[in-house]
Amino acid sequence: MNIRAVFIDMDGTLLTVSNYISRRNMESINKLINQGVMVFLATGRHYEVTAPYHKEIGLQTPMICLNGAAIHDGETGRMIQMEAVKVNEELLHHLTAETPCNVIIHTANGLYCKETNEEIDYWTKVGQIPPRYIGDLRQVNYNDVLKYSVRTSDQIIEISALFKKEAEVINWNDGFEMVASNVSKWSAIKKLLRAYRINPNEVVAIGDGPNDIEMLRQVGTGVAMGNASEEVKAASDFVTGHHENDGLAEFIERYLLRSKETFAI
């Protein structure tokens, strides 16, 4: 493969279920970088809980965060692009206020949520920044929303469908997310490829979730993790191992790393 750039999802791809980068994944990424390939993180996470892992790997490339709604400079962390989403918030809060679910609102200035949970506690620990507000979201003002996330115990497609004309909706097994229309990891990748003058055919994308499907379909080589759903696997060119078994490193080692003999040819 003639590959110049690799875009890697984080949860369920780069990271173990305990939110660590395995030694094998780290070593394979470093070898790829030493080979001259540009490596990017493309995640649904916000910047504060992406940057520590970006730094751990030693990357300097821009970070794609919040499913493409934000791109951050890889050295300064400055947000170099953002895409705000606007939905009928009165309807959203009416539908979710009395429902057993959590609503998480990612803004350019911080996090607002209906209630806290283990995930938000983890974000606070890693990112060192607590939510700006926890409580009834009808009672607080916020601006520049980049992503809405509604978390329940199962899918609530009948609710998420109400917002499809206003936003890009991503359905998960435990709820749904919304970003601005026509925004995705792929839309952010396209902008970076133009900036670096890289052809999409020279790109590999690796992921496991519904928010990865478009980038897996559009790049030259899309790779689904073994833990991905059948829908994600169907959108990919390759399926590698499970994220708990270093599936990321498995693909990099098998298909992307060149031997010294290869360089000599």
C-alpha positions in Angstrom: 0.0 0.0 0.0 1.2 3.5 -0.9 -0.1 5.2 2.3 0.7 8.7 3.4 -1.8 9.2 6.2 -3.7 7.1 8.8 -6.7 8.3 10.8 -7.4 6.4 14.0 -10.5 6.3 16.1 -9.9 6.1 19.9 -12.6 4.3 21.8 -12.9 0.7 20.7 -9.9 1.1 18.3 -6.8 2.7 19.8 -7.7 2.2 23.4 -8.5 -0.8 25.5 -11.8 -0.9 27.5 -9.7 0.5 30.4 -8.7 3.5 28.3 -5.1 2.6 27.8 -2.9 2.4 24.7 -1.3 -1.1 24.7 2.5 -1.3 24.2 2.0 -3.1 20.9 -0.4 -0.5 19.6 2.1 2.3 20.7 5.1 0.6 19.1 3.3 -0.1 15.8 2.2 3.6 15.5 5.7 4.8 16.3 7.1 2.6 13.6 4.6 3.9 11.2 5.5 7.5 12.0 9.2 6.7 11.6 8.4 5.3 8.2 7.1 8.8 7.2 3.4 8.2 7.5 1.3 11.0 9.1 -0.9 9.7 11.9 -4.0 11.5 13.1 -6.6 10.9 15.9 -10.2 11.2 14.8 -12.6 10.8 17.7 -16.0 11.6 19.1 -14.2 12.8 22.3 -13.7 16.4 23.1 -10.2 18.0 23.1 -9.4 17.7 26.7 -9.8 13.9 26.8 -8.1 13.5 23.4 -4.9 15.6 24.0 -3.3 13.4 26.7 -3.3 10.4 24.4 -2.1 12.5 21.5 0.8 13.7 23.7 1.5 10.1 24.9 2.0 8.9 21.4 4.1 12.0 20.5 1.9 13.2 17.7 2.0 16.8 16.4 -0.7 16.4 13.8 -4.1 18.2 14.2 -6.8 16.4 16.3 -10.3 15.7 14.9 -12.6 15.9 17.9 -16.4 15.6 18.5 -17.0 13.6 15.3 -15.5 16.3 13.1 -17.2 19.3 14.7 -13.9 20.6 16.0 -10.3 20.4 14.7 -7.5 21.4 17.1 -3.9 22.3 16.4 -1.7 19.4 17.4 0.9 21.6 19.1 -1.0 24.4 20.8 -4.4 22.8 21.2 -6.1 25.8 19.7 -9.3 25.1 18.0 -8.6 25.9 14.4 -12.0 25.0 13.1 -15.5 24.5 14.6 -18.9 23.7 13.3 -21.8 24.6 15.6 -25.1 22.7 15.5 -28.5 24.2 16.1 -31.6 22.1 17.0 -35.0 22.7 18.6 -33.7 22.7 22.1 -37.1 23.2 23.6 -38.3 20.0 22.0 -35.0 18.2 23.0 -35.2 19.1 26.6 -39.0 18.5 26.7 -38.4 14.9 25.5 -35.5 14.2 27.8 -36.2 16.2 31.0 -38.4 13.5 32.6 -36.8 10.6 30.7 -34.3 8.3 32.5 -31.3 9.4 30.3 -28.4 11.7 30.4 -28.0 14.7 28.0 -24.4 15.9 27.4 -23.9 19.1 25.6 -20.4 19.8 24.2 -19.8 23.5 23.6 -16.8 25.5 22.5 -16.5 26.7 26.1 -17.0 23.4 28.0 -19.4 20.7 29.0 -23.0 20.9 30.2 -24.9 17.8 31.3 -28.2 16.7 32.9 -26.4 14.5 35.4 -23.0 13.0 36.1 -21.8 9.4 35.6 -18.7 7.3 35.5 -17.8 8.5 32.0 -18.0 12.2 32.9 -16.0 11.5 36.1 -13.4 9.9 33.9 -13.4 12.8 31.5 -12.9 15.2 34.5 -10.0 13.1 35.8 -8.2 12.9 32.4 -9.0 16.3 31.1 -8.6 18.1 34.4 -11.7 20.2 33.6 -15.1 19.5 35.3 -18.4 20.2 33.6 -19.5 23.8 33.7 -22.9 22.8 34.7 -24.8 19.7 36.0 -28.5 19.8 36.4 -31.7 20.8 34.6 -30.5 22.0 31.2 -33.5 24.2 30.8 -32.2 26.4 33.5 -28.8 27.3 32.0 -27.6 29.4 29.1 -24.9 28.1 26.7 -23.7 28.9 23.2 -21.7 27.4 20.3 -22.9 23.8 20.7 -20.6 21.4 18.8 -22.2 18.1 19.8 -25.3 16.8 21.7 -25.2 13.4 23.2 -28.3 11.6 24.6 -27.4 8.5 26.6 -30.0 5.9 27.6 -30.0 2.2 28.2 -31.0 1.4 24.6 -31.7 2.9 21.2 -34.3 5.7 21.0 -34.6 6.1 17.2 -38.1 7.4 17.5 -36.7 10.5 19.3 -33.5 10.9 17.3 -35.5 10.8 14.0 -37.2 14.1 15.0 -33.9 16.0 14.6 -32.7 14.6 11.3 -33.7 17.7 9.3 -31.7 19.9 11.6 -28.6 17.9 12.4 -26.4 14.9 11.5 -27.7 12.2 13.8 -25.7 9.2 14.8 -27.6 6.3 16.5 -25.8 4.2 19.0 -27.0 1.2 21.0 -27.3 3.4 24.1 -28.7 6.6 22.6 -27.7 9.1 19.9 -25.5 12.0 19.1 -26.0 15.1 16.9 -23.6 17.4 15.2 -24.2 20.0 12.5 -25.6 18.9 9.1 -22.9 17.5 6.8 -20.4 17.3 9.6 -18.5 14.0 10.2 -15.1 12.7 10.8 -14.8 12.4 7.0 -15.7 16.1 6.5 -12.9 17.1 8.8 -10.5 14.6 7.2 -11.2 16.1 3.7 -10.2 19.5 5.0 -6.9 18.2 6.4 -6.2 16.2 3.3 -6.5 19.4 1.2 -4.2 21.2 3.6 -1.6 18.5 3.4 -2.2 17.8 -0.3 -2.9 14.1 0.3 -5.1 12.1 -2.0 -7.9 10.1 -0.3 -6.6 7.0 -2.0 -3.4 7.4 0.0 -5.3 7.2 3.3 -6.2 4.5 5.8 -9.0 5.0 8.3 -9.5 2.6 11.2 -12.6 2.6 13.5 -15.4 0.6 15.1 -18.5 2.8 15.5 -21.3 4.2 13.5 -19.6 7.6 13.6 -16.7 6.0 11.6 -18.7 4.6 8.8 -18.5 7.5 6.4 -14.7 7.9 6.7 -14.2 4.1 6.3 -16.2 4.3 3.1 -14.5 7.3 1.6 -10.8 6.8 2.2 -8.7 4.6 0.1 -8.6 1.8 2.7 -11.2 1.5 5.5 -10.5 -0.9 8.3 -13.1 -2.1 10.8 -12.1 -3.5 14.2 -13.2 -7.0 15.1 -15.4 -5.6 17.8 -17.3 -3.4 15.3 -20.9 -4.0 14.3 -21.8 -5.8 11.1 -22.9 -2.5 9.6 -19.4 -1.0 10.2 -17.6 -4.1 8.9 -19.7 -4.0 5.7 -18.5 -0.4 5.1 -14.9 -1.4 5.3 -12.3 -3.0 3.1 -10.6 -5.0 5.9 -11.6 -6.3 9.3 -8.9 -6.6 11.8 -8.8 -8.0 15.4 -10.6 -6.9 18.5 -9.4 -3.8 20.2 -8.7 -5.8 23.4 -6.4 -8.0 21.3 -4.3 -5.2 19.6 -6.4 -5.4 16.4 -5.0 -1.9 15.4 -1.4 -3.1 15.7 -2.3 -6.3 13.9 -3.4 -4.4 10.8 -0.5 -1.9 10.9 2.1 -4.7 11.2 0.6 -6.8 8.5 -0.2 -4.2 5.9 1.5 -0.9 6.5 5.0 -1.5 7.9 7.7 -2.0 5.4 10.8 -4.0 6.1 14.4 -2.8 5.5 14.5 -5.1 2.5 11.4 -3.3 1.1 13.1 0.1 1.4 16.1 -1.2 -0.5 14.1 -2.2 -3.5 
